[in-house]
Amino acid sequence: MPLLLRSADVQQALDMPGAIQAMEALCREEAAGQTMSADRIHIRLARGFLRILPGVLTATGVLGYKEFHGGSDGMRYAIHLFELESGAPLAVMDANYVTAIRTGAMAGVALKYLAPRAATEVAVIGSGAEAHTEMEAVMAVRPNIRVGRVFSPRPERREAFAQEMSALYSLQMRAVDRPEAAVDGAHIVLTATGTHGGQEALHGDWLQSGQHVNSIGSTAPDQREIHPSVWQAADRIVLDTHRLLHESGDALAASQVDAIDARKVCELNQVVGGSERGRTDARQITLYKSVGTGLQDVAAAYRIYRIALERNLGTEMPELTTPRLMSQRAPVATT
């Protein structure tokens, strides 16, 4: 019987180190050509939206999709997971936490392969849920970080973030009143903002030799996070998916002014799989840019499902549909 996994079950089943392992394994599966995916479906509603992100992991043997939608009550997320061969449902799970942790974990894989190995200083622009998971990922793969600076537009939020990170990771994190003050001198720059209306949180002329940038906040055409000059300043640009180039407002804006040099661009799975190189020089500025994919959701969901079975988490639920044998001939469409 499939499992129903609520938010508390999901959070018990997946921590950041486990999520990073799942995302790195996904990168290897992608690099080997053992995944299938499609563009996200996005439907604008009168008061919100509906998005669906599908993915198939052929080597792992699962398929699924995440759907999330916004309305007057806020955002709701769910992942539906199925066995590939039989089509049998495996799980339905709350995906709010999954979205945040898989985004942070994929950023952690990028940090592992691109960020300076001796990094000790981090800059954070943003103070929301994904800024928290990015910091968690940084500390998982670059544990020598000792100093940090955070900028967020609201003083009370950046102060609270600085205090929380300092306590969690035994580092000196302080709040600053300008984003460029956070970036100055940092080895790693994390941005997690995703503002609407064209306001960028990071500019290329703030960057310095040897820095690595993770940008995860512009996932729709109307969202902006980094200025086109950031793309120009980067010596190496690594994407979680090339679909990003027509989904992210940052990429669309950069393309309009020819700021993206295709020779600098590859996907993270290519770096992990070894067919492309990431950072090749300590002086390079590297950029990791992501929009998230259904493959990431399905890979995280499968790990959660397996751990839930081991730990007896969740609630068994009946199948909602009865399987029907597939005929060799496709049925004639009637509508």
N, C-alpha and C positions, 0 to 999 in steps of 0.2 A: 504493500500500500504506500502511496506517496506521503511525504511528510509535509505538514504545515509548520513552518518555522517563523515564530514571531521575532520581534526586534531583540528581545533579551536572549533568545536561543542563538540568534546569529552572532551577537556580540560575544557570547561564551565560546563559540566555535572558531572564531577567526581573530588572531592577533596580528600585529604588524609583521613580525618575522615570518609567520606562516603565509601571510598575504604576499610578501615579497617573493618567497619561494614559488608560490603559485604563479605570479606574474612573470618571473624569470623562466619558469617551465613553459608558460604560454608562448613567450618570445621564441623559445627553441622550437616549439611545435609550429609556430608561424613560419619561422625560417626554413623549416623542412617541408613547407608546402602542405601541411596536414591540418589546415583550417579552412573554413568557408565563412564568408560574411557578406553583408550587403549594406548599402547606404541606410542610414537611419530614416525612419518614417517620422515626419513632423507635420502635425495638423494644428493649425491655429484655430482656437475656439473664441467665441464672443468674449469670454472672461477667463482665458487661460490657454492651455495647449495640451496636446497628447503627443508623446514621443515613444517610439518602439525601436529597440536596438537588438537585432538578432545575431546569433553566432553559432557555428558548428565546429566542434573539436573532434576531428575524425580519428586521430590516434587515441585520444582519451575515451572516445565513444559516447559523447553526450552532445546534445544540442539544447538551445533554449533562447529566451529573449527576456529583456528587461522592458517593462513599460512604466512610464511615469507621466503624471499629468498634474496640471495646476488648475485650481479653481478658487472659489471664494473662501474655502476652508484651508488653503495652502497647498503644499505639494504632497503627493503620495507616490510611493515607489513599490514595485513588486517584481520579482524574478520568477519565471516558470522554467523548470529544468526537466529534461526528458532523456531517456536512454536512446541512443542513436539507432541501434539495430532494430529494436522492437517498437520504438515510439512510445514506450510506457512512461507515464509521468513519474518523476522521482520526487520532486519537491516544488512547493510554492513558498516563497520566503519574502519577508519584509526586506526591502533593498535600500532603505535610507542609509544605514550604516555601511552596507556593501559598497555603495557609490563612493562614499567618502574614503573608505579604507583602500579600495582597489585603485583609486586615483592617487592616493598617497603612496601606495606600494609600487605602482608603475613608475612614479617619480623616483622612488627609492632605487629601482633597477637602473634608471637613467643616471642617478647620482653615483651608483656603484661603478658604472662604466665610464662616466664622463667627468665627474668632479675631481678636483685636485686631491690626491691621496693624503696629503699632509694638511688638509683644511682644518683650521681651528676657529674661523669666524664665519658667522652666517648672518644674512640680512633677510628679513621677512617683510613683505608688503601685503597686508591683509591680516585679519584676525579671526576669521570664521572657522567653520568646521574643517575645511580642507587645508587651511593654514596649520591647524593643529596636527592633521594627519601627515602633512609634509614634514613638519618638525619631527614627528615620531619616526618617519622614514629616514630623515637625515641622521638622527641619532643611532638608528639601527645599522647604517652602513658607513658612517663617518663618526665613530664614537669619540674622536679627539676634539670635537667642537667644544670650545670653552667660553666663547664670547658671542653675543648676539645683539642685534638691534632690530626693533620692529616699528614700522609705521602703519597706522590705520587712521582714517580721517577723524574718528571720534576718540578724543583723548582718554576717556574712561575705558574704552575697549582695548586700546593699545597698552595702557597701564596694566589692565587685568591680564592680558596675554603675557606681558613681560614677567609679571610676578608668577604666573602659573608655570611658564616654561623654566624659569629659574629654579623653582621648587622641584619640578618633575625631573629635571636633568642635571641638577647641580652645576649650572652654568650662570654666567653673568649676562642676563638678557635685560636690556633697558629700552624704554620707549623713547622715540625721537619724533620731532614735530615736522620733519620733511622726509620724503622718501629717499632723496639723494643722500641724506645724512645716514640713512640705514645702509645704503649700498656702498658708501665710501669705505674702502679697506677690507670688505668682506671677501672671502674666498668663494662662497656659495650665496646666490641670490634666489630667494623663493618668492614668487608672486602668485597670489590666489585671491583675485578680486572679482573679475568678470563684470565690470560696470556696463550699464547701458548708456547710450547717448554719445559715444565717441570720446570718453575721457580715459586717457592712458595713464597707467600707474608707474611705468618704467620707460626711460628714454635711453637711447644708445650712448649719448655723450656722457652719461653717468658711469658707464662701465669702464673697467680697467683690465689691463693685461692679466691673463691667467684665470679670470673669473668664470664660473659656471652659473648659468641661469636656468631655473625651472619655471616655466609659465604654464599654468593649468586652468586659467580662469575665463578664457574666451572660447566658448563652445558653440556659439550660435552667431549668425551673421550680424546681429545687432549688438553683440557684446564686444567690448574692447578692453585690453589689458596692457599690451606693450606697443610702443610706437614703432613705425616702420624702420626707424633708425636702429632699433635693436637687432633686427634681421640683418641689416647692413653691417653692423659691428661684429656680428658673430663669424668666426672662422669655420665653425662646424655647426650645422643645424640638424637635429635629430628629432623626428616626429614619431608619435605612437601610431599614426596611420597617415598615408598620403591623402586620404579623404579630407583631412584637416584643411587642406589648401582651398577647398570650396565650402567648408562648413564654418570655419572660424572667422569672425569679424577682423581679427588681427591679420590673418593671412590675406583676406580679401583686400584690406586697406594697403598692405605692403605690396601686393601684386599690382595694384593700381598705379603705384609709383616706381615699379620695377625694382623693388628693394630686395627681392628674393633671388639669389643666384642659385640656380638648380644644381650647379656643380658642388655646392656645399651641403646638399640635402640628402638624407637617407632616413630609413626607418630604424627604430630601436631594435626590432627583431633581427635586422641585418647586422647590427653591431654585436648583439649577444651571440648570434649564430656564426660570426666570424667572417662574413662576406664583405663587410664594410668596416672601416676603422672609425673609432670615436675620436677622443683626444689623442693627438700625436705629438704635441709640444706643450710644455708647461706654460708657455706664454699665450697660448690660444684662448680666445673667448669661445665658449661652447654654449649652445642653446638647446634645451629640450622643450618641445612644445607639444601639448596634448589636448585632445577633445574628448577622450574616452571612447571605448568601443563595446559593442555587444560581446565580443570575444572575451574581453576583460571581465565583464559581468558573469559570463557563463563559467569561466575558469575559476573565479572566486566562489561562485555558487556551488560548483562541484566539490571544491575543497570543504566548504561549509557542510555540505550534505554528508560527505564521508565522515567528518568528525562528529556530526550530529548522530549518525548511526552508532559510532563507537561509544559516545557518551550518553546515549539514550535521551537525546534532546528532541523537543518538538512533539507534535501530536499527529498520530496517524489519521489520514482522512481517506474516504472512499474515492475511487476513480469517478469522475463526473461523466465520462463518456465511455461507451462500449466500443472496443476495436472492431473494425470491419475489414475483412480480407480485401486486399487490393487486387482487382482484376488485371489481367494483362493488357486489356484495352481500356483506354481512358474513357470515362463516361461522357456522353454527349451533353454539352451545355444546354440548359433550358432557359436561362435568363441572360 
